[in-house]
Structure formats: structure tokens, C-alpha cells
């Protein structure tokens, strides 16, 4: 079994669904930066508590997930080989952007126009 830890942004809003046997699950697509290799696309599926958490998130939100992974391969429309990763989520954490530093307030009483 492969265990993966992936951080990225949600490409689209996750979709809550129900299986044929009535069990709820949620799917989503994660876009992760793979440095010199471009973007890595990760297909996500969550069950139970992770399905509920994933369903509340929106496209563009940064998350970090860990879970059981499976490598996938397919041909795109141009016939080029593509690789991907499917992950069954065991743990999910939402990430917040780093706060921007606040500009320092101008000092009161500063006067440019000094008499010389």
C-alpha cells in the first residue's frame, strides 16, 4: 500500500454523492505544484467524516491531505501518456494563506517642508 501526503489547492468544488448501496462519499480534484514537472493532479475521495469535511470546501481553497494512494495512467486526447494519483482521504487539513504584513503607520508630526 502507498501512503501519500499531498498539499495543494482544490481545482473545483467537491461533489457530495451517494453510492449504489446508499453510502455517502465526496469526490474532488486537487492541483499540486510538482516543481519542474509542472502540475500534479490528484483525484480525491472521502468517506464518512472526511466526506462531510471535503463537501464543505470550495474551489481554490488550500488543503493538505493524507491517505491511501494508487498511481494511475491514461492517454489524453492527443494520445500522450499522462500520470495521476488517486487518494482515499484518511486525514484532511485546511490551510490558511500567510497573513500579509501590515504597513507601519506614518509617524505623526512629520513635516517635509523644513525651513533651511
Secondary structure, DSSP 4 states (H G I P E B T S, - for coil): -EEEEEEEEESS--EEEE-TTS-EEEEEEEEEE-GGG-EEEEEEEEEHHHHHHHHT--TT-EEEEEEEEEEEEEE-TTS-EEEEEEEEEEEEEE--PPPPPPPPPPPTT--S----
